[in-house]
Amino acid sequence: MHVATTDRRPQEIAEEILLVLSGRGEIAFDPAQVREAVVEHGPASRVHVSGAAGYDVVVGHGLQDSVVELVGEAATRVLVVHPASLATTAERLRTTLTSEGRTAVLHEIPDAEQAKTIDTVAACWALLGEQRFGREDAVVALGGGATTDVAGFVAATWLRGVRLVNVPTTLLGMVDAAVGGKTGINTAEGKNLVGAFYPPAGVVCDLDALPTLPPEQLRSGLAEVVKAGFIADEQILRIVEANGGVGAQDPSSAALRELVERAVAVKARVVGEDLREAGLREILNYGHTLGHAIERTEDYRWRHGDAVAVGMVFAAELARAAGVLDADVVRRHRDILGMLHLPVSYRADRWPELYEAMAHDKKVRGNALRFVVLEDVARPTILRAPDRELLEEAYAWVSGR
């Protein structure tokens, strides 16, 4: 092991040592391990997220009763935060909660990244105050990743923390945002710069929501599924490749259910060991450094999964340029993302803006850019402070220059 120490803080050095010790190939799954992590109970399966505040992720169909169970008996008031597109679903949930003796309050927020502002959070706080929500009451996040980010931050900050139940309705939310306890909002300076680590009481992934998604939104979520395959579980990649990506893109398929379970199992394993991103959890940022820069440059008009797809190709090209990853694995990135109709390239003229955006990324430490890269499939590591020339070489392959 070699860890640079010049001009670096002791905490930063310690964090990198932890990552190297815990993050190089240590979470690779074989099929038996995943089946052990996914416990089936009738039509639903559960993946446990360990830690001081452990919880279950429930995956299956028709799971509204699971939401009531996770809200808990102590809660008399429940705030259901949702976007306008899920008003009907939210109303059904209110009916179910009311029938169980809860007072359910619905609150509509903007869709997608437009919701992730301090104004949205302040409106939620005001409503909680008006409705006299106490510490024993609960917040339910019903929606995609942006909704769980916002509602989670509201729950974390109201009375210093009330019960939170995440009910993700998008594939991206199920396999990423709703699991792991990260909550937050955006600022003018960047994405997710204000937030808290706040694990939910549980997560309910009702697969009945997936057939309602537009195809492009399903594909965006598949980028995070593929990411889990590249950093930890190669079987995910094999399932996607098995029939040219057709099964993965069928929202009602058994293949997609297994992909959800496997991706959740990967994230559960990582965040169970490292909630606050002191080491191992950093590998979940694979593809996200450039991905977040693209989102910011595009003023969040690009879907998160689309940006991460390009970011993974960039990370793979960077690892190849640095001499740590074979060209075959780089090619496999393009092949898999391509068969899912995800983007694998971006505009050449945007490089100066992207570089500047990456310099402001929250993963920068000691003014040094850090990239999660692969040494092979399921062997992630950190590339710290690569030369700008190396970054430009990698980006040239992404932009087609």
Disulfide bonds with the S-S distance in Angstrom:
none
